[in-house]
């Protein structure tokens, strides 16, 4: 029980963080209603209508790990889901159970014990344990419902500093999980034509490692809280051990959410951002989140395998012809594995260790708490998801993270989890490496050699997430939807359930049913990048025990070069992993423009969404709009071809009113444009041959779409149809403009397109993946980046419907293409309000 009493007027951060009671201590005060700081906005809660109970992420039996069919299953699951569970992975069930028990023991410690592990500011390389509460992030306005302790599992980390409640269990788990993670990575890399993780690759793939233990206390209002927001892992791969409570959800391939059902002895594996980058997007880092329970606490233990911090991450392989053949199978980025070789005892001990840790009194857990930590610290950290001070709505979980890298001292880990985490790591790391090998095989990377191992498995962390019982689970969340930043994540969950992944339809969620002894495997952003978008990052909700393989921070990540042999274009540019890490964990904008799915265009709720988005924003994105993706891609490619012509060819189409050519302008915009008049009087034979067919094809699809959008908008103005008298007023003229923004050596002092509002009725805007389009937010003084979504279109509408100011910035290294279709009134039309 907590040694402190929480009074209504008490400061929640002081009680949970500084006094190290954690969320568990808050729940132990017989809390009936969660604090306002923990109430998630509706858009962050898991929409039950998007949960797909008919779909599940793959579960892969690793009993015959070297079987080519098993390797193929891992690669396909990482491509399609980015998340899967593994069973028969070789980690003894006792190791897993002991680790979960240790987690409970730690989090059940009194606050005066836990406070010993608390630190407000830590760096990733510290050789000490840290304990923190998710409520502790100072910039978070909405808090997550969890406590966490992190064990840095690297050579520089001193495990003697870990809490005695988790130390042995984490060390034992690490001993098993690290080779398992390495083996998973080796399998994944085989799918990228990288045959082994050699000395040069190991720091890139497994340069650092940490093991977190997340503790999600029961929550009185789980429907309005969150244990862990939607997110992707930034590592190479994560191995997640969860207890049997459930609550982890991953984003499915249909934009749905899928529960990762706990399987006794299984580990969930998910790909992180780093491995997605290295695989040039073939392996997917999938968004996932965690919901919380009203009656049961939940433990999850992720092991994160990261690149070294000085690694430069990028694609490590490409084979375009092979990719085209296997693209349809790159679907989930999330799957479960069974018979993976990790003894069931290792898994069960780990889950038990997690429970033991989180059941510690606050005074014990506070020893491991730190408020701000960096990934290479060789110390433990414990945190509660409620601890992000900038978050307005909190997740319902507690966590402990174990850094499983050479620099991490496992003696600093809590004794409740130390041995179990170390034992799990011992089994999970080679499993993860083998999974990575299989995935890389799918990308012409035949082995994880010395150069690849640091890239794919440069760092590793094992987190134990504890999701306490929640009195109102329907309004809270254990872990918001998110994708992992890692290469791959192995997730061990208990039998509670609660993990959901985004389904293959994009708008559905699938429960990952717990399977005893299985591990869920999900692709992280890093492996998706490396696979050049072949392996998918799955959006997931809620994780339990995660073993993550990430890059060292000095790694450079990007698509594997082997994948670029046949001319496949890299989806991602190479980036220093430390820069990507900082970006991933940087504060995100609190606003984003709506994205509307038009797959059920005639549904009244869709029509209402369009009308409301136009009234509030004047700007929104649409997906599943009916225009084939080939039409959009061909149009963008045609734009590049035109602007890459020699000047003597382009001058044939020149007129002086180019963006740089406005004679009255004293400061010029950084773009070139070509305009296609799409009206009966315009002769398209005069258009450039490089764009003619593509613009005509796009116009054929886009015109009826624009008309249907206008019809929906006019319905909101009590105008029921666009008849012959209205069509010239709304759609009298049309033009399609292709804007080309060349790379700019000084992008911070120039502009691609000034702030402006469009004069048209409606604009459909197609942009490439470079980004740079900003719109004025609803607060009036903020600007919001319109994140590119593949195959989506942006809609700009022009005092019930708003014409919103927007602008375009430029990039220092990448050219940007945007294609705008303007629908205007006839020039002789008189415009004014509809009667």
C-alpha positions in Angstrom: 0.0 0.0 0.0 1.1 3.6 -0.6 2.7 5.3 2.4 1.0 8.6 1.5 -2.6 9.7 1.5 -3.9 11.6 -1.4 -6.2 14.4 -0.6 -8.6 16.1 -3.1 -6.6 19.4 -3.0 -3.2 17.7 -3.3 -1.0 18.3 -6.4 -1.2 15.1 -8.4 2.3 15.4 -9.9 3.7 15.9 -6.4 1.9 12.9 -5.0 2.5 10.6 -8.0 6.0 11.7 -9.0 8.0 13.5 -6.3 6.6 11.3 -3.5 7.0 8.2 -5.8 3.6 6.9 -5.1 3.1 6.4 -8.8 -0.4 5.8 -10.3 -0.6 2.6 -8.2 -0.3 4.6 -5.1 -3.1 6.8 -6.4 -5.3 3.8 -7.0 -4.5 2.4 -3.6 -6.2 5.4 -2.0 -9.5 3.9 -3.2 -9.8 6.4 -6.0 -13.3 6.5 -7.5 -12.9 9.1 -10.2 -9.6 9.6 -12.2 -8.1 13.1 -12.1 -8.9 15.6 -14.9 -5.3 15.4 -16.0 -5.9 11.8 -17.0 -9.0 12.2 -19.1 -8.1 11.6 -22.7 -9.7 13.7 -25.5 -12.1 11.6 -27.5 -9.8 11.4 -30.5 -7.1 9.7 -28.4 -9.5 7.1 -26.9 -9.8 3.8 -28.5 -13.0 3.9 -30.6 -14.8 0.6 -29.9 -16.4 0.8 -33.3 -13.0 0.5 -34.9 -12.0 -2.7 -33.0 -12.0 -5.7 -35.2 -12.7 -8.8 -33.1 -12.6 -11.0 -36.2 -9.0 -10.2 -37.1 -5.8 -11.0 -35.2 -2.2 -10.5 -35.7 -0.1 -13.5 -36.7 1.1 -16.0 -34.2 4.3 -17.7 -35.3 5.6 -21.0 -33.9 9.4 -20.8 -33.7 9.9 -24.5 -32.7 11.5 -24.9 -36.2 13.1 -21.5 -36.3 15.4 -22.4 -39.2 12.6 -23.6 -41.4 12.3 -21.4 -44.5 8.5 -21.3 -44.0 8.9 -19.9 -40.5 11.4 -17.3 -41.8 8.9 -16.4 -44.6 6.1 -16.1 -42.0 8.2 -13.7 -40.0 9.1 -11.5 -43.0 5.5 -11.5 -44.2 4.1 -10.6 -40.8 6.7 -7.8 -40.5 5.8 -6.5 -43.9 2.0 -6.7 -43.5 1.6 -6.1 -39.8 4.8 -4.9 -38.2 3.6 -6.8 -35.2 3.3 -10.5 -34.4 3.4 -12.9 -31.5 5.9 -15.7 -31.1 5.6 -18.9 -29.2 8.1 -21.7 -28.6 10.7 -19.0 -28.8 13.1 -20.8 -26.5 12.8 -18.5 -23.4 11.7 -20.7 -20.5 8.3 -19.9 -19.2 9.8 -19.5 -15.7 12.0 -16.6 -16.9 8.9 -14.8 -18.2 6.7 -15.5 -15.2 9.5 -14.5 -12.8 10.0 -11.3 -14.6 6.3 -10.5 -14.4 6.3 -11.4 -10.7 9.3 -9.2 -10.2 7.5 -6.3 -11.9 4.6 -6.6 -9.5 7.0 -6.8 -6.5 8.7 -3.6 -7.5 5.6 -1.6 -8.1 4.1 -2.8 -4.9 7.0 -1.4 -2.9 6.3 1.6 -0.7 7.0 5.0 -2.1 10.0 5.5 0.1 11.7 2.5 -1.6 10.7 3.4 -5.2 11.9 6.9 -4.8 15.4 5.7 -4.6 15.3 5.0 -8.4 13.7 8.2 -9.4 15.6 10.8 -11.5 14.2 13.9 -13.0 16.8 14.1 -15.8 18.7 11.2 -17.2 20.7 10.6 -20.3 20.4 7.4 -22.4 23.8 6.2 -21.4 23.6 6.5 -17.7 24.6 3.3 -15.9 21.9 3.6 -13.3 18.3 2.5 -13.0 15.6 5.0 -13.4 12.0 5.0 -12.2 9.3 7.4 -13.5 5.7 7.9 -13.8 4.1 8.6 -17.2 2.5 11.5 -15.5 5.9 13.0 -15.0 6.5 14.5 -18.4 6.4 18.2 -17.8 5.1 19.2 -21.2 2.3 16.7 -21.2 -1.2 18.2 -20.7 -3.0 14.9 -20.7 -1.5 12.1 -18.8 -1.1 8.3 -19.4 -2.1 5.8 -16.8 1.0 3.8 -16.1 4.2 3.6 -14.0 7.4 2.4 -15.6 10.9 1.3 -14.6 13.6 1.1 -17.2 16.6 -1.2 -17.1 19.5 -0.1 -19.3 20.9 -3.4 -20.6 24.2 -2.2 -22.1 27.8 -2.9 -21.1 28.2 0.5 -19.5 25.1 0.0 -17.3 25.6 -1.3 -13.8 22.8 -3.8 -13.0 23.8 -3.5 -9.3 22.0 -0.2 -9.4 18.8 -1.8 -10.5 16.1 -2.5 -7.9 16.8 -5.8 -6.2 13.1 -6.7 -6.8 13.7 -6.9 -10.6 17.5 -7.2 -11.0 18.0 -10.9 -11.3 14.8 -11.4 -13.3 15.6 -8.8 -15.8 19.2 -10.1 -16.2 17.9 -13.6 -16.7 15.3 -12.4 -19.2 17.9 -10.3 -21.0 20.2 -13.4 -21.2 17.5 -15.2 -23.2 15.8 -12.4 -25.0 18.9 -10.7 -26.5 19.9 -13.7 -28.7 16.2 -14.2 -29.6 16.0 -10.6 -30.7 19.2 -11.0 -32.7 17.9 -14.1 -34.4 14.6 -12.4 -35.2 16.6 -9.5 -36.7 18.7 -11.9 -38.7 15.6 -13.4 -40.2 14.2 -10.0 -41.0 17.5 -9.0 -42.6 17.5 -12.1 -44.8 14.3 -10.7 -46.3 16.3 -7.7 -47.2 19.1 -9.8 -48.7 21.4 -9.2 -45.7 22.6 -12.6 -44.7 24.0 -12.0 -41.3 24.4 -9.5 -38.5 28.2 -9.1 -38.6 30.4 -6.9 -36.4 29.7 -3.8 -38.4 25.9 -4.4 -38.4 25.5 -5.3 -34.8 25.9 -1.8 -33.4 23.5 -0.5 -36.1 20.8 -3.0 -35.2 21.5 -3.9 -31.6 23.8 -1.1 -30.4 21.8 -0.4 -27.3 19.1 -2.3 -25.4 16.8 -1.6 -22.5 14.1 -3.4 -20.7 11.1 -1.4 -19.4 8.6 -2.7 -17.0 5.2 -0.9 -17.4 2.7 -1.1 -14.6 -0.9 -0.1 -15.5 -2.9 0.1 -12.2 -6.6 -0.6 -12.3 -8.4 2.5 -13.4 -11.8 3.6 -12.0 -12.6 5.2 -15.4 -10.8 3.2 -18.1 -13.0 4.4 -20.9 -11.6 8.0 -20.6 -8.0 7.2 -19.7 -5.2 5.6 -21.7 -2.3 3.4 -20.5 -0.2 4.2 -23.5 -1.1 6.5 -26.3 -1.1 5.5 -29.9 2.6 5.4 -30.9 5.2 3.7 -32.9 8.4 2.4 -31.4 11.6 4.1 -32.6 13.9 1.1 -32.1 14.8 -1.6 -34.5 12.7 -4.3 -32.8 10.7 -4.7 -29.6 10.0 -7.9 -27.8 7.0 -7.4 -25.5 6.1 -9.7 -22.7 2.6 -9.0 -21.3 0.6 -10.6 -18.6 -2.8 -12.1 -19.1 -4.8 -8.8 -18.5 -4.7 -7.8 -22.2 -5.2 -4.2 -23.4 -2.6 -3.9 -26.1 -4.1 -2.8 -29.5 -2.3 -2.5 -32.8 -3.3 -0.6 -35.9 -4.6 -3.0 -38.4 -4.1 -2.9 -42.2 -7.6 -1.6 -42.7 -7.1 1.3 -40.3 -8.9 -0.8 -37.7 -7.6 -1.7 -34.2 -6.7 -5.3 -33.3 -6.4 -6.6 -29.8 -3.1 -8.5 -29.1 -4.6 -11.3 -27.0 -2.2 -12.5 -24.4 -0.9 -16.0 -24.9 0.9 -17.6 -22.0 4.6 -17.8 -22.7 4.3 -15.8 -25.9 6.2 -12.6 -26.8 4.8 -9.9 -29.0 7.4 -8.7 -31.5 7.0 -5.3 -33.2 9.1 -3.5 -35.7 10.4 -0.1 -34.7 10.9 3.0 -36.8 14.6 2.3 -37.2 14.2 -1.1 -38.8 11.4 0.4 -41.0 13.9 3.0 -42.2 16.6 0.4 -42.8 14.3 -1.8 -44.7 13.3 1.1 -46.9 9.7 0.8 -45.7 9.3 -2.9 -46.4 9.0 -3.7 -42.7 6.5 -1.6 -40.9 6.6 0.2 -37.6 2.9 0.0 -36.6 1.0 2.4 -34.4 -0.2 0.7 -31.2 -1.7 1.7 -27.9 -2.7 0.3 -24.5 -6.1 0.5 -22.8 -6.5 -0.1 -19.1 -8.8 -2.2 -17.0 -11.2 -1.3 -14.2 -10.5 -4.3 -12.0 -7.1 -5.6 -12.8 -3.6 -4.2 -12.9 -1.6 -5.0 -16.0 2.1 -5.7 -16.5 3.9 -5.4 -19.8 7.7 -5.7 -20.3 9.1 -4.4 -23.6 12.7 -5.1 -24.6 13.8 -2.4 -26.9 16.7 -3.2 -29.3 18.1 0.1 -30.8 20.9 1.2 -33.0 23.9 2.8 -31.4 23.3 6.5 -31.0 26.1 7.4 -33.5 24.6 5.1 -36.2 23.3 6.6 -39.4 20.2 4.7 -40.3 18.9 4.2 -43.8 17.8 1.4 -46.2 20.2 -1.5 -46.2 18.7 -3.4 -49.1 16.4 -3.0 -52.1 15.3 -5.3 -54.9 12.5 -3.6 -56.8 11.3 -6.6 -58.9 11.2 -8.8 -55.8 9.5 -6.0 -53.9 6.7 -5.7 -56.5 6.1 -9.5 -56.3 5.9 -9.4 -52.5 4.3 -6.1 -51.9 0.8 -7.6 -51.5 2.2 -9.8 -48.6 3.7 -6.8 -46.8 0.4 -6.3 -45.0 0.5 -6.4 -41.2 3.8 -5.4 -39.6 2.5 -7.3 -36.5 2.2 -11.1 -35.8 2.5 -13.6 -33.0 5.0 -16.3 -32.8 4.8 -19.6 -31.0 7.4 -22.3 -30.4 10.0 -19.6 -30.5 12.4 -21.3 -28.3 12.1 -19.1 -25.2 11.1 -21.4 -22.3 7.6 -20.7 -21.0 9.1 -20.4 -17.5 11.3 -17.5 -18.6 8.2 -15.7 -19.9 6.0 -16.4 -16.9 8.8 -15.5 -14.5 9.2 -12.2 -16.3 5.5 -11.3 -16.1 5.5 -12.3 -12.4 8.6 -10.1 -11.8 6.8 -7.2 -13.4 3.9 -7.7 -11.0 6.2 -7.9 -8.0 7.9 -4.7 -9.0 4.8 -2.7 -9.5 3.3 -4.1 -6.3 6.2 -2.7 -4.3 5.4 0.3 -2.0 6.0 3.7 -3.5 9.1 4.3 -1.3 10.8 1.3 -3.0 9.8 2.2 -6.6 10.8 5.8 -6.2 14.4 4.7 -6.2 14.2 4.0 -9.9 12.3 7.1 -10.9 13.6 9.7 -13.2 11.7 12.5 -14.8 13.8 13.1 -17.9 16.0 10.4 -19.3 18.1 9.8 -22.4 18.2 6.5 -24.1 21.9 5.7 -23.6 21.9 6.0 -19.8 23.2 2.9 -18.1 20.6 3.3 -15.4 17.1 2.1 -14.7 14.1 4.3 -15.0 10.6 4.0 -13.7 7.8 6.2 -14.8 4.1 6.4 -14.9 2.4 7.3 -18.2 0.6 9.9 -16.1 3.9 11.7 -15.8 4.1 13.6 -19.1 3.4 17.0 -17.9 2.6 18.4 -21.3 0.0 15.8 -21.9 -3.6 16.9 -21.3 -4.9 13.4 -21.1 -3.0 10.6 -19.4 -2.5 6.9 -20.3 -3.4 4.3 -17.7 -0.2 2.4 -17.1 3.0 2.3 -15.2 6.3 1.2 -16.8 9.8 0.1 -15.9 12.4 0.1 -18.7 15.6 -2.0 -18.6 18.4 -0.9 -20.9 19.9 -4.2 -22.1 23.1 -2.9 -23.6 26.7 -3.5 -22.7 27.0 0.0 -21.1 23.9 -0.7 -18.9 24.6 -2.0 -15.4 21.9 -4.5 -14.6 22.9 -4.3 -10.9 21.0 -1.0 -10.9 17.8 -2.7 -12.0 15.2 -3.4 -9.4 15.9 -6.8 -7.7 12.3 -7.8 -8.4 12.9 -7.8 -12.1 16.7 -8.1 -12.6 17.2 -11.8 -13.0 14.0 -12.3 -14.9 14.8 -9.6 -17.4 18.3 -10.8 -17.8 17.1 -14.3 -18.4 14.5 -13.2 -20.9 17.0 -11.0 -22.7 19.3 -14.0 -23.0 16.6 -15.8 -24.9 14.9 -13.0 -26.6 17.9 -11.3 -28.2 18.9 -14.2 -30.5 15.2 -14.7 -31.3 14.9 -11.1 -32.3 18.0 -11.4 -34.4 16.7 -14.5 -36.1 13.4 -12.8 -36.9 15.3 -9.9 -38.3 17.4 -12.3 -40.4 14.2 -13.7 -41.9 12.8 -10.3 -42.6 16.0 -9.2 -44.3 16.0 -12.3 -46.4 12.9 -10.8 -48.0 15.0 -7.8 -49.1 18.1 -9.5 -50.5 20.0 -9.1 -47.3 21.2 -12.6 -46.5 22.8 -12.2 -43.1 23.2 -9.8 -40.2 26.9 -9.3 -40.4 29.2 -7.1 -38.2 28.2 -4.0 -40.1 24.4 -4.7 -39.9 24.2 -5.8 -36.3 24.7 -2.4 -34.8 22.2 -1.0 -37.3 19.5 -3.5 -36.5 20.2 -4.5 -33.0 22.5 -1.7 -31.7 20.5 -1.1 -28.6 18.0 -3.1 -26.7 15.6 -2.3 -24.0 13.0 -4.3 -22.1 10.1 -2.4 -20.7 7.6 -3.9 -18.3 4.2 -2.1 -18.6 1.8 -2.4 -15.8 -1.9 -1.5 -16.5 -3.7 -1.3 -13.1 -7.4 -2.2 -13.0 -9.4 0.9 -14.1 -12.8 1.7 -12.8 -13.8 3.4 -16.1 -11.9 1.5 -18.8 -14.2 2.7 -21.6 -13.1 6.3 -21.3 -9.4 5.8 -20.7 -6.5 4.1 -22.5 -3.5 2.0 -21.3 -1.4 3.0 -24.3 -2.5 5.3 -27.0 -2.4 4.2 -30.6 1.2 4.5 -31.8 3.9 2.9 -33.9 7.2 1.7 -32.4 10.4 3.6 -33.3 12.4 0.3 -33.1 13.5 -2.1 -35.8 11.4 -4.9 -34.2 9.5 -5.3 -31.0 8.9 -8.6 -29.2 5.9 -8.3 -26.9 5.2 -10.7 -24.1 1.7 -10.2 -22.8 -0.2 -11.9 -20.0 -3.5 -13.5 -20.4 -5.5 -10.3 -19.6 -5.6 -9.2 -23.2 -6.2 -5.6 -24.3 -3.6 -5.3 -27.1 -5.1 -4.1 -30.4 -3.5 -3.5 -33.7 -4.7 -1.6 -36.7 -6.2 -4.0 -39.2 -5.5 -4.4 -42.9 -8.6 -2.3 -43.8 -7.0 0.7 -42.2 -10.1 1.7 -40.1 -10.5 -1.4 -38.0 -8.8 -2.6 -34.9 -8.0 -6.2 -34.1 -7.5 -7.7 -30.7 -4.2 -9.6 -30.3 -5.6 -12.5 -28.3 -3.1 -13.7 -25.7 -1.7 -17.2 -26.5 0.2 -18.9 -23.7 3.9 -18.9 -24.5 3.5 -16.8 -27.6 5.3 -13.5 -28.4 3.8 -10.7 -30.4 6.2 -9.4 -33.0 5.7 -6.0 -34.5 7.7 -4.0 -37.0 9.0 -0.7 -35.9 9.5 2.5 -37.9 13.2 1.8 -38.2 12.7 -1.5 -40.0 9.9 -0.1 -42.2 12.4 2.6 -43.3 15.2 0.0 -43.9 12.8 -2.2 -45.9 11.8 0.8 -48.1 8.2 0.6 -46.9 7.9 -3.2 -47.6 7.5 -4.2 -44.0 4.7 -2.3 -42.2 4.7 -0.3 -39.0 1.5 -1.4 -37.2 -0.4 1.0 -35.1 -0.9 -0.7 -31.8 -2.7 0.1 -28.6 -1.2 -1.2 -25.3 1.8 -3.4 -24.8 2.9 -5.5 -21.8 6.5 -6.6 -21.7 8.4 -5.3 -24.7 11.9 -6.3 -25.9 12.9 -3.7 -28.4 15.8 -3.9 -30.8 16.9 -0.4 -31.8 19.9 1.4 -33.3 22.7 2.9 -31.4 22.1 6.6 -31.5 25.2 7.1 -33.7 23.8 4.8 -36.4 22.7 6.2 -39.7 19.4 4.6 -40.8 17.9 4.5 -44.2 16.9 1.9 -46.8 19.4 -1.0 -47.2 21.6 -0.4 -50.2 21.1 -4.1 -51.3 17.5 -3.1 -52.0 18.4 -0.4 -54.5 20.3 -2.6 -56.9 17.5 -2.8 -59.5 16.6 0.9 -59.5 14.0 0.9 -56.7 13.7 4.5 -55.4 14.4 4.9 -51.7 11.3 5.9 -49.8 13.4 7.5 -47.1 16.6 9.5 -47.0 19.4 8.4 -44.6 19.3 10.1 -41.2 21.4 9.9 -38.1 19.5 7.8 -35.6 20.2 10.3 -32.7 18.5 13.0 -34.8 15.6 10.6 -35.5 15.4 9.7 -31.9 15.2 13.4 -30.9 12.5 14.0 -33.5 10.5 10.9 -32.4 10.4 12.0 -28.8 10.0 15.7 -29.6 6.8 17.4 -28.6 4.1 16.9 -31.3 1.6 19.5 -32.3 -1.6 19.3 -30.3 -3.7 19.9 -33.4 -4.0 18.2 -36.7 -6.4 18.6 -39.6 -9.1 16.0 -40.0 -8.6 12.9 -42.2 -11.9 11.6 -43.6 -12.4 8.1 -45.0 -14.7 8.2 -48.0 -15.1 4.5 -48.4 -18.7 5.0 -47.4 -19.2 8.3 -49.1 -23.0 8.3 -48.9 -23.1 7.7 -45.2 -24.7 10.6 -43.3 -21.9 10.5 -40.7 -19.3 11.0 -43.5 -21.3 13.9 -45.0 -21.5 15.5 -41.5 -17.7 15.0 -41.0 -17.0 16.8 -44.3 -19.4 19.7 -43.5 -18.0 20.0 -39.9 -14.3 19.9 -41.1 -15.1 22.6 -43.7 -16.8 24.8 -41.2 -14.1 24.5 -38.5 -11.0 24.0 -40.6 -11.7 24.8 -44.2 -9.0 22.1 -44.9 -9.1 18.3 -44.5 -7.6 15.2 -46.0 -9.5 12.4 -47.7 -8.6 8.8 -48.1 -10.3 5.9 -49.9 -11.6 8.6 -52.4 -11.8 6.2 -55.4 -8.9 7.6 -57.4 -6.5 4.8 -58.1 -3.1 5.2 -56.5 -1.4 4.5 -59.8 -3.1 7.6 -61.3 -1.8 9.7 -58.4 1.7 8.3 -58.5 2.0 8.6 -62.3 0.9 12.3 -62.1 3.6 13.1 -59.5 6.2 11.2 -61.5 5.1 13.2 -64.7 5.6 16.4 -62.7 9.2 15.5 -61.9 9.9 14.5 -65.5 8.7 17.9 -66.8 10.7 19.9 -64.4 13.8 17.8 -64.9 13.8 18.7 -68.7 16.6 20.9 -70.0 15.7 24.6 -70.1 15.5 24.7 -73.9 12.6 22.2 -73.7 10.7 23.9 -70.8 11.1 27.4 -72.3 8.4 26.4 -74.9 5.8 26.6 -72.2 7.1 29.7 -70.5 5.1 32.8 -69.6 6.3 35.5 -67.3 3.9 35.1 -64.4 6.0 32.3 -62.8 6.3 32.5 -59.0 9.8 33.9 -59.4 8.8 36.0 -62.4 6.2 38.4 -60.9 7.7 41.7 -61.8 6.1 43.6 -59.0 7.3 41.2 -56.4 10.3 42.3 -54.4 10.7 39.0 -52.6 10.3 35.9 -54.7 8.8 32.5 -53.9 10.9 29.3 -54.3 9.0 27.3 -56.8 8.3 26.6 -60.5 4.8 25.8 -61.7 3.0 24.5 -64.8 -0.7 25.2 -65.3 -3.1 23.1 -67.3 -6.4 24.8 -68.2 -9.0 21.9 -68.2 -11.9 23.6 -69.9 -13.6 22.8 -73.2 -12.0 25.8 -74.9 -8.5 24.6 -73.8 -6.5 22.5 -76.3 -4.7 19.8 -74.3 -2.5 19.1 -77.4 -0.6 22.2 -76.4 0.2 20.7 -73.0 3.7 19.2 -72.4 3.8 15.6 -73.6 5.5 14.7 -70.3 2.3 15.5 -68.3 -0.6 15.5 -70.9 -1.9 11.9 -70.5 -1.4 11.9 -66.7 -3.2 15.2 -66.2 -6.1 14.1 -68.4 -6.4 10.8 -66.5 -6.3 12.5 -63.2 -8.9 15.1 -64.4 -11.2 12.2 -65.4 -11.2 10.8 -61.8 -11.0 14.1 -59.9 -13.8 16.0 -61.5 -16.6 13.8 -60.4 -15.0 13.5 -56.9 -14.9 17.3 -56.6 -18.5 17.5 -57.7 -19.6 15.0 -55.1 -17.7 16.9 -52.4 -19.4 20.1 -53.5 -22.8 18.4 -53.4 -22.2 17.3 -49.8 -21.1 20.8 -48.8 -24.1 22.3 -50.5 -26.4 19.9 -48.6 -25.1 21.6 -45.4 -26.4 24.9 -46.9 -29.8 23.4 -47.7 -29.0 23.2 -51.5 -29.8 19.7 -52.5 -28.2 19.3 -55.9 -25.9 21.0 -58.4 -28.3 21.6 -61.3 -27.6 23.1 -64.7 -27.9 26.7 -63.3 -25.5 26.0 -60.4 -22.8 24.0 -62.3 -21.3 27.0 -64.1 -21.3 28.9 -60.8 -19.5 26.2 -58.8 -17.5 24.3 -61.5 -17.4 26.7 -64.4 -13.7 26.6 -64.9 -11.0 24.1 -63.9 -7.2 24.2 -63.8 -4.6 21.7 -62.7 -1.3 23.2 -61.5 1.8 21.2 -60.8 4.2 23.0 -58.4 7.8 22.0 -58.2 9.8 23.2 -55.1 13.5 22.5 -55.8 15.9 21.8 -52.9 16.9 25.0 -51.2 20.3 25.7 -49.6 18.7 28.1 -47.1 15.1 26.9 -46.5 14.7 28.8 -43.2 14.9 32.2 -44.9 12.8 31.6 -48.0 9.2 30.3 -48.7 7.8 28.0 -51.3 4.4 29.6 -51.3 3.4 32.6 -49.2 0.5 32.5 -46.8 -2.6 32.9 -48.8 -6.2 31.8 -49.3 -7.4 30.3 -52.6 -9.9 32.2 -54.8 -11.5 29.0 -56.0 -14.7 27.2 -54.8 -12.8 24.1 -53.8 -9.2 22.9 -54.3 -8.0 19.3 -54.4 -4.3 19.1 -53.5 -2.1 16.1 -54.1 1.3 16.2 -52.4 4.3 13.9 -52.4 5.9 12.6 -49.2 8.3 15.5 -48.7 5.9 17.5 -46.7 6.0 21.3 -46.2 2.3 22.3 -46.4 1.1 24.2 -43.4 -2.4 25.5 -42.6 -3.5 28.1 -40.1 -4.9 26.3 -37.0 -8.2 27.0 -35.3 -6.5 29.0 -32.5 -5.6 31.6 -35.2 -1.9 32.0 -34.2 -0.7 28.5 -34.8 0.4 26.6 -37.9 -0.2 22.9 -38.5 1.8 20.7 -40.7 -0.3 18.7 -43.1 1.4 15.3 -42.9 1.5 13.6 -46.2 -0.6 10.4 -46.3 0.1 8.1 -49.2 -2.8 8.3 -51.8 -4.6 11.0 -49.8 -5.9 14.3 -51.2 -6.1 17.6 -49.3 -9.3 19.6 -49.6 -9.3 23.3 -49.2 -12.8 24.9 -49.2 -13.7 28.5 -49.5 -18.6 32.4 -43.5 -20.1 29.0 -42.8 -17.4 27.2 -44.8 -13.9 28.7 -44.1 -11.2 29.6 -46.7 -8.1 29.0 -44.6 -4.8 30.7 -44.9 -2.0 28.2 -45.8 1.6 28.2 -47.1 4.3 25.9 -48.3 7.9 25.6 -46.9 10.8 24.1 -48.8 13.4 21.4 -48.0 17.2 21.6 -48.0 17.7 18.2 -49.6 14.6 17.1 -51.3 12.5 18.5 -54.2 8.8 18.6 -53.5 5.9 18.2 -55.9 2.3 19.3 -55.3 -0.6 19.1 -57.7 -3.6 21.4 -57.3 -6.9 21.1 -59.0 -8.9 24.4 -58.7 -12.6 24.5 -59.3 -13.8 28.1 -60.0 -17.0 29.8 -61.1 -17.2 31.0 -64.7 -15.6 34.4 -65.0 -19.0 36.0 -65.8 -20.7 34.4 -62.7 -22.0 36.7 -60.0 -21.0 35.1 -56.6 -22.7 35.7 -53.3 -24.5 33.7 -50.5 -27.0 31.0 -51.5 -30.6 32.0 -50.9 
